[in-house]
């Protein structure tokens, strides 16, 4: 599904708005690793957290 990359070599940006949020994860070279539009609700937040976890994000090594 997603390209596995070292979590410390990735950065997550979120364009926040009232109805939805656009999320992009890039690697340390600026290459797009993942992107998604999520809803502004609990389901959207769950989708974001799931996406980050699939990329290797966890409590000890979070994606910044």
PDB file of N, CA, C, O and CB in Angstrom:
ATOM      1  N   UNK A   1       0.824  -1.195   0.000  1.00  0.00           N
ATOM      2  CA  UNK A   1       0.000   0.000   0.000  1.00  0.00           C
ATOM      3  C   UNK A   1       0.866   1.256   0.000  1.00  0.00           C
ATOM      4  O   UNK A   1       0.834   2.029  -0.957  1.00  0.00           O
ATOM      5  CB  UNK A   1      -0.936   0.000   1.206  1.00  0.00           C
ATOM      6  N   UNK A   2       1.633   1.463   1.059  1.00  0.00           N
ATOM      7  CA  UNK A   2       2.520   2.620   1.161  1.00  0.00           C
ATOM      8  C   UNK A   2       3.966   2.157   1.084  1.00  0.00           C
ATOM      9  O   UNK A   2       4.281   1.016   1.421  1.00  0.00           O
ATOM     10  CB  UNK A   2       2.266   3.402   2.473  1.00  0.00           C
ATOM     11  N   UNK A   3       4.815   3.023   0.652  1.00  0.00           N
ATOM     12  CA  UNK A   3       6.244   2.748   0.612  1.00  0.00           C
ATOM     13  C   UNK A   3       6.795   2.835   2.036  1.00  0.00           C
ATOM     14  O   UNK A   3       6.648   3.868   2.689  1.00  0.00           O
ATOM     15  CB  UNK A   3       6.985   3.744  -0.342  1.00  0.00           C
ATOM     16  N   UNK A   4       7.428   1.761   2.529  1.00  0.00           N
ATOM     17  CA  UNK A   4       8.011   1.757   3.873  1.00  0.00           C
ATOM     18  C   UNK A   4       9.294   2.574   3.873  1.00  0.00           C
ATOM     19  O   UNK A   4      10.183   2.348   3.052  1.00  0.00           O
ATOM     20  CB  UNK A   4       8.287   0.309   4.358  1.00  0.00           C
ATOM     21  N   UNK A   5       9.386   3.528   4.801  1.00  0.00           N
ATOM     22  CA  UNK A   5      10.546   4.394   4.943  1.00  0.00           C
ATOM     23  C   UNK A   5      10.823   4.534   6.430  1.00  0.00           C
ATOM     24  O   UNK A   5       9.896   4.457   7.236  1.00  0.00           O
ATOM     25  CB  UNK A   5      10.317   5.792   4.264  1.00  0.00           C
ATOM     26  N   UNK A   6      12.063   4.736   6.805  1.00  0.00           N
ATOM     27  CA  UNK A   6      12.421   4.977   8.203  1.00  0.00           C
ATOM     28  C   UNK A   6      11.592   6.157   8.721  1.00  0.00           C
ATOM     29  O   UNK A   6      11.650   7.236   8.131  1.00  0.00           O
ATOM     30  CB  UNK A   6      13.961   5.259   8.355  1.00  0.00           C
ATOM     31  N   UNK A   7      10.820   5.987   9.807  1.00  0.00           N
ATOM     32  CA  UNK A   7       9.952   7.057  10.303  1.00  0.00           C
ATOM     33  C   UNK A   7      10.692   8.353  10.610  1.00  0.00           C
ATOM     34  O   UNK A   7      10.121   9.432  10.452  1.00  0.00           O
ATOM     35  CB  UNK A   7       9.241   6.596  11.536  1.00  0.00           C
ATOM     36  N   UNK A   8      11.942   8.274  11.042  1.00  0.00           N
ATOM     37  CA  UNK A   8      12.683   9.493  11.352  1.00  0.00           C
ATOM     38  C   UNK A   8      13.154  10.204  10.090  1.00  0.00           C
ATOM     39  O   UNK A   8      13.652  11.327  10.167  1.00  0.00           O
ATOM     40  CB  UNK A   8      13.875   9.170  12.236  1.00  0.00           C
ATOM     41  N   UNK A   9      13.005   9.574   8.940  1.00  0.00           N
ATOM     42  CA  UNK A   9      13.395  10.176   7.668  1.00  0.00           C
ATOM     43  C   UNK A   9      12.180  10.714   6.926  1.00  0.00           C
ATOM     44  O   UNK A   9      12.271  11.018   5.737  1.00  0.00           O
ATOM     45  CB  UNK A   9      14.136   9.158   6.798  1.00  0.00           C
ATOM     46  N   UNK A  10      11.035  10.836   7.612  1.00  0.00           N
ATOM     47  CA  UNK A  10       9.806  11.321   6.995  1.00  0.00           C
ATOM     48  C   UNK A  10       9.240  12.489   7.790  1.00  0.00           C
ATOM     49  O   UNK A  10       9.523  12.664   8.975  1.00  0.00           O
ATOM     50  CB  UNK A  10       8.770  10.193   6.891  1.00  0.00           C
ATOM     51  N   UNK A  11       8.433  13.279   7.097  1.00  0.00           N
ATOM     52  CA  UNK A  11       7.763  14.409   7.724  1.00  0.00           C
ATOM     53  C   UNK A  11       6.328  14.445   7.230  1.00  0.00           C
ATOM     54  O   UNK A  11       6.060  14.207   6.053  1.00  0.00           O
ATOM     55  CB  UNK A  11       8.497  15.749   7.416  1.00  0.00           C
ATOM     56  N   UNK A  12       5.406  14.743   8.137  1.00  0.00           N
ATOM     57  CA  UNK A  12       3.989  14.797   7.806  1.00  0.00           C
ATOM     58  C   UNK A  12       3.513  16.244   7.876  1.00  0.00           C
ATOM     59  O   UNK A  12       3.760  16.946   8.857  1.00  0.00           O
ATOM     60  CB  UNK A  12       3.160  13.895   8.762  1.00  0.00           C
ATOM     61  N   UNK A  13       2.832  16.676   6.827  1.00  0.00           N
ATOM     62  CA  UNK A  13       2.228  18.005   6.809  1.00  0.00           C
ATOM     63  C   UNK A  13       0.731  17.865   6.639  1.00  0.00           C
ATOM     64  O   UNK A  13       0.255  17.005   5.899  1.00  0.00           O
ATOM     65  CB  UNK A  13       2.828  18.879   5.683  1.00  0.00           C
ATOM     66  N   UNK A  14      -0.010  18.722   7.332  1.00  0.00           N
ATOM     67  CA  UNK A  14      -1.471  18.667   7.262  1.00  0.00           C
ATOM     68  C   UNK A  14      -2.002  20.058   6.935  1.00  0.00           C
ATOM     69  O   UNK A  14      -1.730  21.021   7.653  1.00  0.00           O
ATOM     70  CB  UNK A  14      -2.081  18.140   8.600  1.00  0.00           C
ATOM     71  N   UNK A  15      -2.758  20.154   5.852  1.00  0.00           N
ATOM     72  CA  UNK A  15      -3.456  21.382   5.486  1.00  0.00           C
ATOM     73  C   UNK A  15      -4.845  21.268   6.094  1.00  0.00           C
ATOM     74  O   UNK A  15      -5.695  20.542   5.578  1.00  0.00           O
ATOM     75  CB  UNK A  15      -3.512  21.599   3.909  1.00  0.00           C
ATOM     76  N   UNK A  16      -5.075  21.975   7.175  1.00  0.00           N
ATOM     77  CA  UNK A  16      -6.279  21.862   7.999  1.00  0.00           C
ATOM     78  C   UNK A  16      -7.347  22.816   7.500  1.00  0.00           C
ATOM     79  O   UNK A  16      -7.062  23.992   7.278  1.00  0.00           O
ATOM     80  CB  UNK A  16      -5.960  22.144   9.476  1.00  0.00           C
ATOM     81  N   UNK A  17      -8.566  22.340   7.321  1.00  0.00           N
ATOM     82  CA  UNK A  17      -9.685  23.219   6.974  1.00  0.00           C
ATOM     83  C   UNK A  17     -10.934  22.778   7.731  1.00  0.00           C
ATOM     84  O   UNK A  17     -10.888  21.809   8.489  1.00  0.00           O
ATOM     85  CB  UNK A  17      -9.944  23.211   5.440  1.00  0.00           C
ATOM     86  N   UNK A  18     -12.017  23.460   7.539  1.00  0.00           N
ATOM     87  CA  UNK A  18     -13.237  23.181   8.304  1.00  0.00           C
ATOM     88  C   UNK A  18     -13.896  21.855   7.945  1.00  0.00           C
ATOM     89  O   UNK A  18     -14.465  21.205   8.821  1.00  0.00           O
ATOM     90  CB  UNK A  18     -14.223  24.289   8.098  1.00  0.00           C
ATOM     91  N   UNK A  19     -13.836  21.436   6.686  1.00  0.00           N
ATOM     92  CA  UNK A  19     -14.577  20.250   6.250  1.00  0.00           C
ATOM     93  C   UNK A  19     -13.707  19.022   6.016  1.00  0.00           C
ATOM     94  O   UNK A  19     -14.177  17.892   6.144  1.00  0.00           O
ATOM     95  CB  UNK A  19     -15.319  20.561   4.997  1.00  0.00           C
ATOM     96  N   UNK A  20     -12.451  19.238   5.676  1.00  0.00           N
ATOM     97  CA  UNK A  20     -11.540  18.124   5.431  1.00  0.00           C
ATOM     98  C   UNK A  20     -10.105  18.604   5.631  1.00  0.00           C
ATOM     99  O   UNK A  20      -9.855  19.798   5.793  1.00  0.00           O
ATOM    100  CB  UNK A  20     -11.736  17.543   3.996  1.00  0.00           C
ATOM    101  N   UNK A  21      -9.184  17.675   5.619  1.00  0.00           N
ATOM    102  CA  UNK A  21      -7.771  17.994   5.787  1.00  0.00           C
ATOM    103  C   UNK A  21      -6.981  17.223   4.730  1.00  0.00           C
ATOM    104  O   UNK A  21      -7.243  16.046   4.485  1.00  0.00           O
ATOM    105  CB  UNK A  21      -7.274  17.643   7.236  1.00  0.00           C
ATOM    106  N   UNK A  22      -6.024  17.888   4.115  1.00  0.00           N
ATOM    107  CA  UNK A  22      -5.145  17.237   3.148  1.00  0.00           C
ATOM    108  C   UNK A  22      -3.837  16.910   3.862  1.00  0.00           C
ATOM    109  O   UNK A  22      -3.221  17.775   4.484  1.00  0.00           O
ATOM    110  CB  UNK A  22      -4.899  18.145   1.884  1.00  0.00           C
ATOM    111  N   UNK A  23      -3.430  15.662   3.763  1.00  0.00           N
ATOM    112  CA  UNK A  23      -2.252  15.168   4.464  1.00  0.00           C
ATOM    113  C   UNK A  23      -1.223  14.722   3.444  1.00  0.00           C
ATOM    114  O   UNK A  23      -1.554  14.049   2.468  1.00  0.00           O
ATOM    115  CB  UNK A  23      -2.614  14.009   5.425  1.00  0.00           C
ATOM    116  N   UNK A  24       0.035  15.100   3.674  1.00  0.00           N
ATOM    117  CA  UNK A  24       1.126  14.626   2.818  1.00  0.00           C
ATOM    118  C   UNK A  24       2.284  14.197   3.707  1.00  0.00           C
ATOM    119  O   UNK A  24       2.605  14.859   4.695  1.00  0.00           O
ATOM    120  CB  UNK A  24       1.579  15.732   1.803  1.00  0.00           C
ATOM    121  N   UNK A  25       2.901  13.091   3.347  1.00  0.00           N
ATOM    122  CA  UNK A  25       4.094  12.614   4.028  1.00  0.00           C
ATOM    123  C   UNK A  25       5.200  12.589   2.989  1.00  0.00           C
ATOM    124  O   UNK A  25       5.053  11.987   1.925  1.00  0.00           O
ATOM    125  CB  UNK A  25       3.875  11.195   4.688  1.00  0.00           C
ATOM    126  N   UNK A  26       6.316  13.251   3.308  1.00  0.00           N
ATOM    127  CA  UNK A  26       7.466  13.287   2.410  1.00  0.00           C
ATOM    128  C   UNK A  26       8.672  12.702   3.111  1.00  0.00           C
ATOM    129  O   UNK A  26       8.760  12.714   4.338  1.00  0.00           O
ATOM    130  CB  UNK A  26       7.758  14.724   1.939  1.00  0.00           C
ATOM    131  N   UNK A  27       9.610  12.184   2.311  1.00  0.00           N
ATOM    132  CA  UNK A  27      10.839  11.660   2.901  1.00  0.00           C
ATOM    133  C   UNK A  27      11.843  12.796   3.055  1.00  0.00           C
ATOM    134  O   UNK A  27      11.550  13.941   2.713  1.00  0.00           O
ATOM    135  CB  UNK A  27      11.433  10.514   2.033  1.00  0.00           C
ATOM    136  N   UNK A  28      13.009  12.481   3.563  1.00  0.00           N
ATOM    137  CA  UNK A  28      14.014  13.509   3.852  1.00  0.00           C
ATOM    138  C   UNK A  28      14.517  14.219   2.589  1.00  0.00           C
ATOM    139  O   UNK A  28      15.111  15.294   2.683  1.00  0.00           O
ATOM    140  CB  UNK A  28      15.188  12.886   4.584  1.00  0.00           C
ATOM    141  N   UNK A  29      14.287  13.634   1.419  1.00  0.00           N
ATOM    142  CA  UNK A  29      14.679  14.260   0.160  1.00  0.00           C
ATOM    143  C   UNK A  29      13.535  15.043  -0.479  1.00  0.00           C
ATOM    144  O   UNK A  29      13.695  15.609  -1.560  1.00  0.00           O
ATOM    145  CB  UNK A  29      15.179  13.208  -0.806  1.00  0.00           C
ATOM    146  N   UNK A  30      12.383  15.074   0.188  1.00  0.00           N
ATOM    147  CA  UNK A  30      11.228  15.797  -0.324  1.00  0.00           C
ATOM    148  C   UNK A  30      10.360  15.000  -1.271  1.00  0.00           C
ATOM    149  O   UNK A  30       9.452  15.553  -1.890  1.00  0.00           O
ATOM    150  CB  UNK A  30      11.679  17.016  -1.006  1.00  0.00           C
ATOM    151  N   UNK A  31      10.623  13.708  -1.395  1.00  0.00           N
ATOM    152  CA  UNK A  31       9.803  12.848  -2.251  1.00  0.00           C
ATOM    153  C   UNK A  31       8.511  12.478  -1.542  1.00  0.00           C
ATOM    154  O   UNK A  31       8.522  12.157  -0.354  1.00  0.00           O
ATOM    155  CB  UNK A  31      10.575  11.578  -2.649  1.00  0.00           C
ATOM    156  N   UNK A  32       7.406  12.522  -2.258  1.00  0.00           N
ATOM    157  CA  UNK A  32       6.110  12.179  -1.694  1.00  0.00           C
ATOM    158  C   UNK A  32       6.052  10.687  -1.381  1.00  0.00           C
ATOM    159  O   UNK A  32       6.271   9.851  -2.258  1.00  0.00           O
ATOM    160  CB  UNK A  32       4.976  12.575  -2.659  1.00  0.00           C
ATOM    161  N   UNK A  33       5.760  10.364  -0.137  1.00  0.00           N
ATOM    162  CA  UNK A  33       5.635   8.975   0.310  1.00  0.00           C
ATOM    163  C   UNK A  33       4.162   8.570   0.338  1.00  0.00           C
ATOM    164  O   UNK A  33       3.813   7.454  -0.049  1.00  0.00           O
ATOM    165  CB  UNK A  33       6.277   8.787   1.711  1.00  0.00           C
ATOM    166  N   UNK A  34       3.302   9.477   0.796  1.00  0.00           N
ATOM    167  CA  UNK A  34       1.870   9.192   0.890  1.00  0.00           C
ATOM    168  C   UNK A  34       1.109  10.507   0.920  1.00  0.00           C
ATOM    169  O   UNK A  34       1.623  11.531   1.370  1.00  0.00           O
ATOM    170  CB  UNK A  34       1.546   8.335   2.150  1.00  0.00           C
ATOM    171  N   UNK A  35      -0.127  10.461   0.434  1.00  0.00           N
ATOM    172  CA  UNK A  35      -1.006  11.629   0.557  1.00  0.00           C
ATOM    173  C   UNK A  35      -2.431  11.141   0.644  1.00  0.00           C
ATOM    174  O   UNK A  35      -2.775  10.075   0.134  1.00  0.00           O
ATOM    175  CB  UNK A  35      -0.830  12.614  -0.640  1.00  0.00           C
ATOM    176  N   UNK A  36      -3.249  11.930   1.294  1.00  0.00           N
ATOM    177  CA  UNK A  36      -4.643  11.530   1.474  1.00  0.00           C
ATOM    178  C   UNK A  36      -5.450  12.747   1.921  1.00  0.00           C
ATOM    179  O   UNK A  36      -4.923  13.642   2.582  1.00  0.00           O
ATOM    180  CB  UNK A  36      -4.767  10.366   2.511  1.00  0.00           C
ATOM    181  N   UNK A  37      -6.714  12.772   1.560  1.00  0.00           N
ATOM    182  CA  UNK A  37      -7.666  13.755   2.082  1.00  0.00           C
ATOM    183  C   UNK A  37      -8.501  13.013   3.114  1.00  0.00           C
ATOM    184  O   UNK A  37      -9.077  11.965   2.824  1.00  0.00           O
ATOM    185  CB  UNK A  37      -8.571  14.396   0.933  1.00  0.00           C
ATOM    186  N   UNK A  38      -8.560  13.560   4.305  1.00  0.00           N
ATOM    187  CA  UNK A  38      -9.323  12.932   5.388  1.00  0.00           C
ATOM    188  C   UNK A  38     -10.438  13.863   5.837  1.00  0.00           C
ATOM    189  O   UNK A  38     -10.376  15.076   5.636  1.00  0.00           O
ATOM    190  CB  UNK A  38      -8.401  12.576   6.582  1.00  0.00           C
ATOM    191  N   UNK A  39     -11.441  13.284   6.439  1.00  0.00           N
ATOM    192  CA  UNK A  39     -12.560  14.055   6.957  1.00  0.00           C
ATOM    193  C   UNK A  39     -12.215  14.757   8.262  1.00  0.00           C
ATOM    194  O   UNK A  39     -11.277  14.372   8.961  1.00  0.00           O
ATOM    195  CB  UNK A  39     -13.758  13.159   7.158  1.00  0.00           C
ATOM    196  N   UNK A  40     -12.982  15.786   8.579  1.00  0.00           N
ATOM    197  CA  UNK A  40     -12.823  16.542   9.818  1.00  0.00           C
ATOM    198  C   UNK A  40     -13.710  15.923  10.899  1.00  0.00           C
ATOM    199  O   UNK A  40     -14.625  16.560  11.423  1.00  0.00           O
ATOM    200  CB  UNK A  40     -13.175  18.047   9.604  1.00  0.00           C
ATOM    201  N   UNK A  41     -13.408  14.649  11.218  1.00  0.00           N
ATOM    202  CA  UNK A  41     -14.197  13.938  12.213  1.00  0.00           C
ATOM    203  C   UNK A  41     -13.348  12.809  12.795  1.00  0.00           C
ATOM    204  O   UNK A  41     -12.189  12.642  12.417  1.00  0.00           O
ATOM    205  CB  UNK A  41     -15.518  13.383  11.593  1.00  0.00           C
ATOM    206  N   UNK A  42     -13.915  12.050  13.697  1.00  0.00           N
ATOM    207  CA  UNK A  42     -13.177  10.959  14.344  1.00  0.00           C
ATOM    208  C   UNK A  42     -12.703   9.929  13.323  1.00  0.00           C
ATOM    209  O   UNK A  42     -11.603   9.392  13.452  1.00  0.00           O
ATOM    210  CB  UNK A  42     -14.051  10.279  15.405  1.00  0.00           C
ATOM    211  N   UNK A  43     -13.518   9.650  12.315  1.00  0.00           N
ATOM    212  CA  UNK A  43     -13.125   8.680  11.288  1.00  0.00           C
ATOM    213  C   UNK A  43     -11.910   9.189  10.508  1.00  0.00           C
ATOM    214  O   UNK A  43     -11.020   8.408  10.173  1.00  0.00           O
ATOM    215  CB  UNK A  43     -14.304   8.405  10.323  1.00  0.00           C
ATOM    216  N   UNK A  44     -11.869  10.480  10.221  1.00  0.00           N
ATOM    217  CA  UNK A  44     -10.733  11.057   9.514  1.00  0.00           C
ATOM    218  C   UNK A  44      -9.463  10.981  10.342  1.00  0.00           C
ATOM    219  O   UNK A  44      -8.396  10.664   9.815  1.00  0.00           O
ATOM    220  CB  UNK A  44     -11.021  12.498   9.143  1.00  0.00           C
ATOM    221  N   UNK A  45      -9.567  11.268  11.627  1.00  0.00           N
ATOM    222  CA  UNK A  45      -8.403  11.180  12.507  1.00  0.00           C
ATOM    223  C   UNK A  45      -7.922   9.736  12.602  1.00  0.00           C
ATOM    224  O   UNK A  45      -6.718   9.484  12.599  1.00  0.00           O
ATOM    225  CB  UNK A  45      -8.738  11.729  13.910  1.00  0.00           C
ATOM    226  N   UNK A  46      -8.839   8.804  12.686  1.00  0.00           N
ATOM    227  CA  UNK A  46      -8.472   7.388  12.707  1.00  0.00           C
ATOM    228  C   UNK A  46      -7.759   7.006  11.419  1.00  0.00           C
ATOM    229  O   UNK A  46      -6.770   6.274  11.446  1.00  0.00           O
ATOM    230  CB  UNK A  46      -9.717   6.507  12.908  1.00  0.00           C
ATOM    231  N   UNK A  47      -8.259   7.501  10.296  1.00  0.00           N
ATOM    232  CA  UNK A  47      -7.628   7.227   9.000  1.00  0.00           C
ATOM    233  C   UNK A  47      -6.198   7.779   8.965  1.00  0.00           C
ATOM    234  O   UNK A  47      -5.287   7.119   8.465  1.00  0.00           O
ATOM    235  CB  UNK A  47      -8.465   7.840   7.853  1.00  0.00           C
ATOM    236  N   UNK A  48      -6.008   8.987   9.495  1.00  0.00           N
ATOM    237  CA  UNK A  48      -4.670   9.587   9.558  1.00  0.00           C
ATOM    238  C   UNK A  48      -3.735   8.743  10.414  1.00  0.00           C
ATOM    239  O   UNK A  48      -2.616   8.439  10.001  1.00  0.00           O
ATOM    240  CB  UNK A  48      -4.746  11.016  10.116  1.00  0.00           C
ATOM    241  N   UNK A  49      -4.188   8.365  11.601  1.00  0.00           N
ATOM    242  CA  UNK A  49      -3.352   7.581  12.509  1.00  0.00           C
ATOM    243  C   UNK A  49      -3.018   6.212  11.918  1.00  0.00           C
ATOM    244  O   UNK A  49      -1.907   5.712  12.095  1.00  0.00           O
ATOM    245  CB  UNK A  49      -4.052   7.411  13.858  1.00  0.00           C
ATOM    246  N   UNK A  50      -3.973   5.611  11.221  1.00  0.00           N
ATOM    247  CA  UNK A  50      -3.736   4.325  10.564  1.00  0.00           C
ATOM    248  C   UNK A  50      -2.700   4.478   9.462  1.00  0.00           C
ATOM    249  O   UNK A  50      -1.791   3.656   9.346  1.00  0.00           O
ATOM    250  CB  UNK A  50      -5.046   3.757   9.989  1.00  0.00           C
ATOM    251  N   UNK A  51      -2.828   5.520   8.654  1.00  0.00           N
ATOM    252  CA  UNK A  51      -1.870   5.760   7.580  1.00  0.00           C
ATOM    253  C   UNK A  51      -0.467   5.929   8.142  1.00  0.00           C
ATOM    254  O   UNK A  51       0.481   5.331   7.631  1.00  0.00           O
ATOM    255  CB  UNK A  51      -2.269   6.997   6.769  1.00  0.00           C
ATOM    256  N   UNK A  52      -0.322   6.740   9.191  1.00  0.00           N
ATOM    257  CA  UNK A  52       0.994   6.960   9.788  1.00  0.00           C
ATOM    258  C   UNK A  52       1.549   5.672  10.395  1.00  0.00           C
ATOM    259  O   UNK A  52       2.742   5.397  10.273  1.00  0.00           O
ATOM    260  CB  UNK A  52       0.916   8.053  10.856  1.00  0.00           C
ATOM    261  N   UNK A  53       0.700   4.889  11.043  1.00  0.00           N
ATOM    262  CA  UNK A  53       1.153   3.617  11.623  1.00  0.00           C
ATOM    263  C   UNK A  53       1.645   2.667  10.537  1.00  0.00           C
ATOM    264  O   UNK A  53       2.639   1.967  10.729  1.00  0.00           O
ATOM    265  CB  UNK A  53       0.019   2.956  12.425  1.00  0.00           C
ATOM    266  N   UNK A  54       0.955   2.639   9.394  1.00  0.00           N
ATOM    267  CA  UNK A  54       1.376   1.789   8.280  1.00  0.00           C
ATOM    268  C   UNK A  54       2.730   2.218   7.725  1.00  0.00           C
ATOM    269  O   UNK A  54       3.455   1.413   7.142  1.00  0.00           O
ATOM    270  CB  UNK A  54       0.330   1.817   7.172  1.00  0.00           C
ATOM    271  N   UNK A  55       3.061   3.492   7.911  1.00  0.00           N
ATOM    272  CA  UNK A  55       4.352   4.016   7.456  1.00  0.00           C
ATOM    273  C   UNK A  55       5.451   3.822   8.490  1.00  0.00           C
ATOM    274  O   UNK A  55       6.607   4.164   8.239  1.00  0.00           O
ATOM    275  CB  UNK A  55       4.227   5.489   7.120  1.00  0.00           C
ATOM    276  N   UNK A  56       5.099   3.274   9.654  1.00  0.00           N
ATOM    277  CA  UNK A  56       6.106   2.994  10.668  1.00  0.00           C
ATOM    278  C   UNK A  56       6.059   3.891  11.885  1.00  0.00           C
ATOM    279  O   UNK A  56       6.899   3.769  12.776  1.00  0.00           O
ATOM    280  CB  UNK A  56       7.432   3.090  10.067  1.00  0.00           C
ATOM    281  N   UNK A  57       5.090   4.793  11.938  1.00  0.00           N
ATOM    282  CA  UNK A  57       4.952   5.681  13.089  1.00  0.00           C
ATOM    283  C   UNK A  57       4.543   4.887  14.323  1.00  0.00           C
ATOM    284  O   UNK A  57       3.619   4.075  14.266  1.00  0.00           O
ATOM    285  CB  UNK A  57       3.924   6.791  12.800  1.00  0.00           C
ATOM    286  N   UNK A  58       5.223   5.118  15.423  1.00  0.00           N
ATOM    287  CA  UNK A  58       4.796   4.555  16.699  1.00  0.00           C
ATOM    288  C   UNK A  58       5.320   5.445  17.817  1.00  0.00           C
ATOM    289  O   UNK A  58       6.122   6.347  17.573  1.00  0.00           O
ATOM    290  CB  UNK A  58       5.299   3.086  16.869  1.00  0.00           C
ATOM    291  N   UNK A  59       4.880   5.198  19.019  1.00  0.00           N
ATOM    292  CA  UNK A  59       5.153   6.080  20.153  1.00  0.00           C
ATOM    293  C   UNK A  59       6.629   6.360  20.357  1.00  0.00           C
ATOM    294  O   UNK A  59       6.995   7.489  20.685  1.00  0.00           O
ATOM    295  CB  UNK A  59       4.590   5.485  21.401  1.00  0.00           C
ATOM    296  N   UNK A  60       7.482   5.374  20.176  1.00  0.00           N
ATOM    297  CA  UNK A  60       8.919   5.541  20.395  1.00  0.00           C
ATOM    298  C   UNK A  60       9.611   6.279  19.252  1.00  0.00           C
ATOM    299  O   UNK A  60      10.612   6.958  19.479  1.00  0.00           O
ATOM    300  CB  UNK A  60       9.567   4.191  20.586  1.00  0.00           C
ATOM    301  N   UNK A  61       9.100   6.161  18.041  1.00  0.00           N
ATOM    302  CA  UNK A  61       9.681   6.807  16.847  1.00  0.00           C
ATOM    303  C   UNK A  61       8.572   7.434  16.012  1.00  0.00           C
ATOM    304  O   UNK A  61       8.221   6.896  14.962  1.00  0.00           O
ATOM    305  CB  UNK A  61      10.490   5.781  15.992  1.00  0.00           C
ATOM    306  N   UNK A  62       8.012   8.558  16.453  1.00  0.00           N
ATOM    307  CA  UNK A  62       6.919   9.165  15.707  1.00  0.00           C
ATOM    308  C   UNK A  62       7.392   9.848  14.417  1.00  0.00           C
ATOM    309  O   UNK A  62       8.527  10.315  14.328  1.00  0.00           O
ATOM    310  CB  UNK A  62       6.202  10.168  16.584  1.00  0.00           C
ATOM    311  N   UNK A  63       6.519   9.895  13.443  1.00  0.00           N
ATOM    312  CA  UNK A  63       6.788  10.668  12.234  1.00  0.00           C
ATOM    313  C   UNK A  63       6.590  12.137  12.604  1.00  0.00           C
ATOM    314  O   UNK A  63       5.500  12.515  13.034  1.00  0.00           O
ATOM    315  CB  UNK A  63       5.845  10.230  11.028  1.00  0.00           C
ATOM    316  N   UNK A  64       7.611  12.970  12.447  1.00  0.00           N
ATOM    317  CA  UNK A  64       7.448  14.402  12.811  1.00  0.00           C
ATOM    318  C   UNK A  64       6.498  15.133  11.876  1.00  0.00           C
ATOM    319  O   UNK A  64       6.261  16.329  12.049  1.00  0.00           O
ATOM    320  CB  UNK A  64       8.804  15.110  12.800  1.00  0.00           C
TER     321      UNK A  64
END
